[in-house]
Amino acid sequence: MTGLFDYQALDAGGRLVRGRMEARSTAEVGQHLEHMGLMPVSIQAGQAAARRRGWRDLLTPEPRAEDITAFTVDLAMLIDGDVVLDEALSILAQMETRRWLQRLIRDLGVGLAGGKSLSQALADYPDLFPPMYVKTIEVAEASGRLAAALGDIARERQRVERLKRKLVSAISYPVFLMAAAGAVLCFVMLYVVPQFEGALSGFRDKLAPSTARLFALSRFFRDNLDLLAAGAIGLLIAVVIIGRLGRGRSLWLALFARLPVTRTIVVYDLTLTFCRTLAVLTRNGVDISTTLGLIRGLTRTRTAADEVDKVIADVRQGRRLSEALAKRILLPGHVVQMLRVGEEAGRLADSADRVGGFYELKLETALSRLTAILGPAMMIAVSLMVAWLIVSVMTALISVNDLLV
């Protein structure tokens, strides 16, 4: 009967190391720690093993996706240099200075010392190592090409992270403009317009319609400020909750897939994800049915997931991948033709990789074009809003001046 044990041990440099291990007894934990080159200080089981993080741990962030990618790159480099896997993990743990990432690496080493394979140890952390990562490592371990598989995974993760950074940079400027415009609008409506409204209160019946609407909008802001603030906070909380539940992204993508400007970007992203994942997994020996199942887990829209399910069903009935894809609306026709050529030549991974590279360039170009459109569009919108405010106030002042003259 196995259980969880919390341990404290000293490494070769005399630093205190804390972690958690699954074992049958404290003696087995001590043996695993000694095998890792650690000197046990304390080993506790039962309620102590299930305690919550300490305050120092709570202040320490979990490893980010970029941290896992860097770990994958370093591990691939060490294994490619003929360093034994458990020794490579020990080296990386000693080099690492971030607490939770260091603990993660040490726990992976503990899993290996306990008889687990690397893929089994990685599977204990599904939030950090997705199924595609774990399955690729599992097949690579059986085929003896672990370093190559880690390199492929690292390059694919780096590509995804690079595209995410470009996407964030593409939308950050328009979002900043929207936030700035909203802040300016609130300030003008709450503090500037009331000053003019008070000064012109005696000429209310002689104001232009646009000025009257401006003053009415200002009064609405002031009278319902608490309600507007509560609504904004509620909307922000709803967005965060939906995002945490994992549904926010699919909802946004479903919307983007129907808009003329962003529809092409969604198609490019789906094609790129499909082909790159197909290339990585098939190159490392994962069978096509399992590959499609993992790709299905990466799809971001319900429509695409349903199409992948149909392709999986066709492949399991004995059809070729290209034949199954040709019957669906999942990928563009010329992409299916390229995959058919590669499949018939026995070079499916290479064909998928070339298509992925082509669509990566197209996606980057489309994101740049979107940025070029959104930035000026938001500037024009903000300028029009400011112009309307100025014109409305100036019209009122000119009207009053004419009346006085």
Buried (B, 14 or more C-beta within 10 A) or exposed (E): EEBBBBBBBBBEEEEEBBBBBBBEBBEBBBBBBEBBBBBBEEBBBEEEBEEEEEEEEEEBEEBEEEBBBBBBBBBBBBBBEEBEBBEBBBBBBBEBEBBBBBBBBBBBBBBBBBEBBBBBBBBBBEEBBBBBBBBBBBBBBEEEBBBBBBBBBBBBBBBBBEBEEBBEEBBEBBEEBBEEBEEBBBEBBEEBBBEBBEEBEEBEEEBBEEBBEBBEBBBEBEEEEEEEEEEEEEEEEEEEEBEEEEEBEBEBBBEBBEEEEBEBBBBBBBBBBBBBBBBBBBBBBBEBEBBBBBBBEBBBBEBBBEBBBBBBEBBEEEBBBBBBBBEBEBBBEEBBBBBBEBBEEEBBBBBBBBBBBBBBEBBBEBBEBBBEEBBEEBBEBBEEBBEEBEBBBEBBEEBBEEEEE
